[in-house]
């Protein structure tokens, strides 16, 4: 059951129903951020995102592919950036991107979920993420866009087997996507 307001449909929990269509990630306004503890301090950074999203009817058949360029990691410290992009961690020279490919999109009572595979280096890991469409930033008469925030937690062992002093096992990732129609 959905409720409607001009231009949007809403699910029972007040969450927006996604409109069918082909969308492209706007790289200038999209990024993945991460946070982890290493060597007794919090490390935060971001990577730019690219990709495509196809929203279909039924919604469960929708797909997304997101990619983050590993050489573009940014923490605010050039030394730490080189270390994280280097062979002991992300190994950007051999593995230029980390990617997520969805296999299922679903609305559950707690909100939207995407299930798929995260490719880190040469290994795929099953992953479920929560995401929230943001419609309040849309302006009437402005360019059509869809804003989505999604989050998940990854295991640091997916990135490196090398011992890094005090590195948390859990790395929290949040993506902010600005989608525009793929024309």
C-alpha positions in Angstrom: 0.0 0.0 0.0 1.3 3.4 -0.9 0.2 7.0 -0.2 0.8 9.7 -2.7 1.6 13.4 -2.7 2.2 15.5 -5.9 5.1 13.9 -7.7 6.0 11.3 -5.1 4.6 8.0 -3.8 5.3 7.0 -0.2 5.3 3.6 1.5 3.4 3.1 4.8 6.4 4.1 7.0 6.5 7.5 5.1 9.5 6.4 3.1 9.6 7.5 -0.6 8.9 4.9 -3.3 11.7 5.0 -5.9 10.6 5.9 -9.4 11.6 3.5 -12.2 14.4 4.7 -14.5 18.1 4.7 -15.4 20.3 6.8 -13.2 24.0 7.8 -13.3 26.1 8.7 -10.3 27.2 12.3 -10.4 30.9 11.9 -9.4 31.4 15.6 -8.3 28.6 15.2 -5.7 29.0 11.6 -4.7 31.5 10.0 -2.3 32.1 7.2 0.1 33.4 8.0 3.6 34.9 5.7 6.1 35.9 5.7 9.8 38.1 3.2 11.7 40.4 3.2 14.7 44.1 2.6 14.0 47.1 3.1 16.3 44.8 4.4 19.0 43.2 7.2 17.0 40.2 7.7 14.7 41.0 7.7 11.0 38.4 9.2 8.7 38.6 9.7 5.0 36.7 9.6 1.7 36.8 8.3 -1.9 34.9 9.6 -4.9 32.2 7.4 -6.3 31.0 6.6 -9.9 28.4 4.2 -11.1 24.9 3.5 -12.4 21.5 2.6 -10.9 18.6 1.0 -12.7 15.3 1.2 -10.8 12.7 -1.2 -12.2 9.2 -2.5 -11.6 9.1 -4.7 -9.7 11.6 -2.9 -7.4 13.3 -6.2 -6.4 14.8 -6.5 -9.9 16.6 -3.1 -9.7 20.4 -3.0 -9.9 23.2 -0.7 -8.8 26.9 -0.7 -9.5 29.1 1.7 -7.5 32.9 2.1 -7.8 35.4 4.0 -5.7 38.9 4.7 -7.1 41.4 3.5 -4.5 44.1 5.8 -5.7 41.9 8.8 -4.8 41.6 8.0 -1.1 41.8 11.2 1.0 42.2 11.4 4.8 43.7 14.9 5.0 47.2 13.4 5.5 49.2 12.8 2.3 51.4 10.4 4.1 48.5 8.3 5.4 46.8 8.5 2.0 49.9 7.0 0.4 50.1 4.3 3.1 46.4 3.4 2.6 46.6 3.4 -1.2 49.9 1.4 -1.1 50.6 -2.3 -1.4 50.1 -3.1 2.3 46.5 -1.9 2.3 44.3 -1.1 -0.7 47.1 -1.7 -3.3 45.7 0.8 -5.7 48.4 -0.1 -8.3 47.0 -3.6 -8.6 43.4 -3.0 -7.6 42.3 0.4 -8.9 38.8 0.3 -7.5 36.5 -1.1 -4.8 33.1 -1.8 -6.1 29.6 -2.8 -5.0 27.1 -4.6 -7.3 23.6 -5.1 -6.0 21.5 -8.2 -6.6 18.3 -7.3 -4.7 16.6 -4.1 -3.7 13.8 -4.4 -1.1 11.7 -2.3 1.2 11.3 -3.9 4.6 9.5 -2.4 7.6 12.8 -0.9 8.9 13.5 0.8 5.5 15.2 0.2 2.2 17.9 -2.5 1.8 20.2 -3.5 -1.0 21.9 -6.9 -1.0 24.9 -7.6 -3.2 28.6 -8.1 -3.5 31.4 -5.8 -2.4 34.6 -6.4 -4.5 37.8 -5.6 -2.5 41.0 -6.4 -4.2 40.4 -9.8 -6.0 37.7 -11.1 -3.6 33.9 -10.6 -3.4 32.1 -10.4 -0.1 28.3 -10.7 0.4 27.0 -7.5 1.8 23.7 -5.9 2.8 23.4 -2.2 3.2 20.7 0.2 4.4 19.9 3.2 2.2 17.7 6.2 2.5 16.4 8.2 -0.5 16.4 11.9 0.3 13.7 13.8 -1.6 13.6 17.0 0.4 16.6 18.5 -1.5 14.7 18.3 -4.8 13.6 21.7 -6.1 10.6 22.2 -8.4 11.8 23.2 -11.9 15.4 22.3 -11.0 17.4 19.4 -12.6 15.9 16.0 -11.8 18.1 14.2 -9.3 17.8 11.6 -6.6 19.9 11.8 -3.4 20.7 8.6 -1.6 22.6 7.9 1.6 23.6 4.3 2.3 25.7 2.7 5.0 27.4 -0.7 5.8 30.2 -2.1 7.9 33.0 -4.1 6.4 35.7 -6.3 8.0 39.2 -4.8 7.9 40.5 -8.3 7.0 38.8 -7.9 3.6 41.3 -5.1 2.9 44.5 -6.3 4.5 46.0 -9.4 6.1 49.0 -7.3 7.3 49.1 -6.5 11.0 48.4 -2.8 11.5 48.7 -1.7 15.2 45.3 -1.1 16.7 43.3 -1.4 13.5 39.7 -2.1 14.3 38.1 -5.1 12.7 35.1 -3.1 11.7 35.2 -0.2 9.2 32.1 1.9 8.9 31.3 3.1 5.4 28.8 5.6 4.4 28.0 6.6 0.8 26.3 9.8 -0.3 25.0 9.5 -3.9 23.7 12.1 -6.2 21.9 10.4 -9.0 20.9 12.1 -12.2 18.9 10.6 -15.1 21.0 8.6 -17.5 20.1 10.2 -20.8 
